Amino acid sequence: MAKESKTAKKQRAAAIVQALKDLYPDAECALQYEGEPWRLLVMGRLSAQCTDARVNIVCRDLFARFPTPKAMADAPLEEIEAIVRPCGLYRTKAANIKDACARLVDVYGGVLPNDMNELLTFPGVGRKIANLLLGDIYHRPAIVADTHCIRISGRLGLVPAGCKDPEKVERELIPIIAPEEQSDFCHRIVWFGREVCSARSPKCAECPLGDLCPSKDKTK
């Protein structure tokens, strides 16, 4: 494939965005946080190296036991650890979500800040979670460079081949994905990655993005 100009890549990116919108008109976050920002803060941390489906299951019990950020902040660490253990890395994650909830309550009065730099001060929160919060809660332009986004953006040729660095992927996508589409694009990529473009067996022959994907022929 000949080197693609910046203009051509941006046009192809727009076509990919539209194709994903047609496939998934309702761009829903895979984490079922019931519209409560603090819950997404917790679930985002638990989702590291864990499936969203497992996080959703675990958090039913977690939020039933500790239904507010204050309750989570005051909870015995051992109890949180026991509940979140199935998510992996449970000791670190439990400490992070307890401390993050304490910070949310003590510093911000329970109101999640809408600033990247402030979000990055929360224990366990990196740019991926911060962007998830900014995009989903505050409807700000945000690229959530999770494993689906990184992998599929590479296959689609939207980022350099082999690029695995989340911040670099974020920087590459920001100028070619319209700001108002960024957050929903990332949600749609998750569903597309699960249903069509899986890591081990992508359905290239029936892929609705096939005409826009330079990797299609390479995966045969």
C-alpha positions as CSV (number, residue, x, y, z in Angstrom):
1,M,0.0,0.0,0.0
2,A,1.4,3.4,-1.0
3,K,2.1,5.9,1.7
4,E,-1.2,7.6,2.6
5,S,-1.4,11.4,2.8
6,K,-2.6,13.1,5.9
7,T,-5.7,14.3,4.0
8,A,-6.5,10.8,2.7
9,K,-6.0,9.3,6.2
10,K,-8.3,11.8,7.7
11,Q,-11.0,11.1,5.1
12,R,-10.7,7.4,5.6
13,A,-10.9,7.9,9.3
14,A,-14.1,9.8,8.9
15,A,-15.5,7.0,6.7
16,I,-14.5,4.5,9.4
17,V,-16.2,6.6,12.1
18,Q,-19.4,6.7,10.0
19,A,-19.3,2.9,9.3
20,L,-19.0,2.2,13.0
21,K,-21.9,4.6,13.7
22,D,-24.0,2.7,11.2
23,L,-23.1,-0.6,12.9
24,Y,-23.5,0.6,16.5
25,P,-25.8,3.6,16.6
26,D,-26.0,3.5,20.4
27,A,-22.4,4.1,21.5
28,E,-22.6,2.7,25.0
29,C,-19.8,2.3,27.5
30,A,-19.2,-1.4,28.1
31,L,-18.9,-0.7,31.8
32,Q,-22.3,-0.5,33.4
33,Y,-21.9,2.4,35.8
34,E,-25.5,3.4,35.9
35,G,-24.7,7.1,35.1
36,E,-22.8,7.6,38.3
37,P,-19.4,9.2,37.7
38,W,-17.7,7.8,40.8
39,R,-18.7,4.3,39.8
40,L,-17.0,4.7,36.4
41,L,-13.9,5.9,38.2
42,V,-13.9,2.7,40.2
43,M,-14.8,0.4,37.3
44,G,-12.2,2.0,35.1
45,R,-9.5,1.1,37.5
46,L,-10.8,-2.5,38.0
47,S,-10.8,-3.0,34.2
48,A,-7.0,-3.0,33.9
49,Q,-6.0,-6.4,32.6
50,C,-9.6,-7.6,33.2
51,T,-12.6,-8.0,30.9
52,D,-15.4,-5.4,31.1
53,A,-17.9,-8.3,31.5
54,R,-16.1,-9.5,34.7
55,V,-15.9,-6.0,36.1
56,N,-19.6,-5.5,35.6
57,I,-20.3,-8.8,37.5
58,V,-17.9,-8.0,40.4
59,C,-19.2,-4.5,40.8
60,R,-22.8,-5.6,41.3
61,D,-21.6,-7.0,44.7
62,L,-19.1,-4.2,45.3
63,F,-21.6,-1.3,44.9
64,A,-24.3,-3.2,46.7
65,R,-22.0,-3.5,49.7
66,F,-20.5,0.1,49.3
67,P,-23.2,2.2,47.6
68,T,-21.5,5.6,47.8
69,P,-17.9,7.0,47.5
70,K,-17.9,7.8,51.2
71,A,-18.9,4.2,52.0
72,M,-16.1,2.9,49.7
73,A,-13.6,5.3,51.3
74,D,-14.5,4.1,54.8
75,A,-14.6,0.4,53.9
76,P,-12.2,-2.0,55.4
77,L,-9.5,-2.7,52.7
78,E,-9.7,-6.4,53.3
79,E,-13.4,-6.4,52.4
80,I,-12.8,-4.5,49.2
81,E,-10.0,-6.9,48.3
82,A,-12.2,-9.9,48.8
83,I,-14.9,-8.6,46.5
84,V,-12.6,-7.4,43.7
85,R,-10.2,-10.4,43.8
86,P,-11.7,-11.9,40.5
87,C,-10.5,-8.8,38.7
88,G,-6.8,-9.6,39.3
89,L,-4.2,-7.4,40.9
90,Y,-6.7,-7.1,43.6
91,R,-4.5,-5.7,46.4
92,T,-3.3,-2.8,44.3
93,K,-6.8,-2.2,42.8
94,A,-8.6,-2.3,46.1
95,A,-6.1,0.2,47.6
96,N,-6.4,2.5,44.6
97,I,-10.2,2.6,44.6
98,K,-10.5,3.1,48.3
99,D,-7.9,6.0,48.2
100,A,-9.5,7.4,45.0
101,C,-12.9,7.5,46.6
102,A,-11.4,9.2,49.7
103,R,-9.8,11.8,47.5
104,L,-13.1,12.3,45.7
105,V,-14.9,12.9,48.9
106,D,-12.3,14.8,50.9
107,V,-10.9,17.1,48.1
108,Y,-13.8,17.4,45.6
109,G,-16.9,17.0,47.8
110,G,-17.9,13.9,45.8
111,V,-17.9,15.7,42.5
112,L,-15.6,14.3,39.9
113,P,-13.3,17.0,38.4
114,N,-13.5,17.6,34.6
115,D,-9.8,18.4,34.2
116,M,-7.2,15.9,32.9
117,N,-4.5,17.1,35.3
118,E,-6.7,16.8,38.3
119,L,-8.0,13.4,37.3
120,L,-4.4,12.2,37.0
121,T,-3.9,12.9,40.7
122,F,-6.3,10.1,41.6
123,P,-4.6,6.9,42.7
124,G,-4.5,4.4,39.8
125,V,-5.8,6.8,37.2
126,G,-3.7,7.2,34.0
127,R,-4.6,8.9,30.8
128,K,-6.8,6.0,29.6
129,I,-9.1,6.2,32.6
130,A,-9.0,10.0,32.7
131,N,-10.1,10.1,29.0
132,L,-12.8,7.6,29.6
133,L,-14.2,9.9,32.4
134,L,-13.8,13.1,30.4
135,G,-15.5,11.6,27.4
136,D,-18.3,9.7,29.0
137,I,-19.2,11.9,31.9
138,Y,-18.4,15.4,30.5
139,H,-18.7,14.7,26.8
140,R,-15.3,16.1,26.1
141,P,-13.1,15.1,23.2
142,A,-11.2,12.1,24.4
143,I,-9.4,9.1,22.9
144,V,-9.5,6.1,25.2
145,A,-6.4,4.1,24.1
146,D,-7.3,0.8,25.5
147,T,-6.2,-2.6,24.1
148,H,-9.1,-2.7,21.5
149,C,-8.4,0.9,20.3
150,I,-4.7,0.3,20.0
151,R,-5.0,-3.1,18.2
152,I,-7.8,-2.1,15.8
153,S,-6.4,1.3,15.0
154,G,-3.2,-0.4,14.0
155,R,-5.0,-2.9,11.8
156,L,-7.0,-0.1,10.2
157,G,-3.8,1.8,9.5
158,L,-4.8,4.8,11.5
159,V,-1.7,4.6,13.6
160,P,1.8,3.3,12.7
161,A,2.0,-0.5,12.4
162,G,3.2,-2.1,15.6
163,C,2.6,0.9,17.7
164,K,1.6,-0.2,21.2
165,D,2.2,2.9,23.2
166,P,-1.2,4.3,24.4
167,E,-0.1,7.9,24.5
168,K,1.3,7.7,21.0
169,V,-1.9,6.1,19.7
170,E,-3.8,8.9,21.4
171,R,-1.7,11.5,19.8
172,E,-2.0,9.9,16.4
173,L,-5.8,9.6,16.5
174,I,-6.6,13.1,17.9
175,P,-6.0,15.0,14.7
176,I,-7.8,12.5,12.4
177,I,-10.9,11.7,14.5
178,A,-13.4,14.6,14.8
179,P,-13.4,15.9,18.4
180,E,-17.2,15.3,18.8
181,E,-16.8,11.7,17.6
182,Q,-13.8,10.6,19.7
183,S,-15.4,9.2,22.8
184,D,-18.1,7.3,20.9
185,F,-15.6,6.1,18.4
186,C,-13.7,4.4,21.2
187,H,-16.8,2.8,22.6
188,R,-17.7,1.5,19.2
189,I,-14.2,0.1,18.6
190,V,-14.7,-2.0,21.7
191,W,-17.9,-3.6,20.4
192,F,-16.4,-4.0,16.9
193,G,-13.3,-5.7,18.3
194,R,-15.4,-8.2,20.2
195,E,-17.9,-9.0,17.4
196,V,-15.9,-8.7,14.2
197,C,-12.2,-7.8,14.5
198,S,-11.1,-10.1,17.3
199,A,-7.4,-10.5,18.1
200,R,-7.2,-14.2,17.2
201,S,-9.7,-14.7,14.4
202,P,-10.9,-11.5,12.7
203,K,-13.8,-11.9,10.4
204,C,-12.2,-10.2,7.5
205,A,-14.2,-11.9,4.8
206,E,-17.4,-10.4,6.2
207,C,-16.0,-7.3,7.8
208,P,-18.2,-4.2,7.0
209,L,-15.0,-2.1,7.2
210,G,-13.1,-4.3,4.7
211,D,-13.0,-1.7,2.0
212,L,-11.4,0.8,4.4
213,C,-8.9,-1.6,6.0
214,P,-5.4,-2.0,4.5
215,S,-4.8,-5.1,6.7
216,K,-7.7,-7.1,5.2
217,D,-5.6,-9.0,2.6
218,K,-2.8,-9.6,5.1
219,T,-5.0,-11.6,7.5
220,K,-6.1,-14.1,5.0
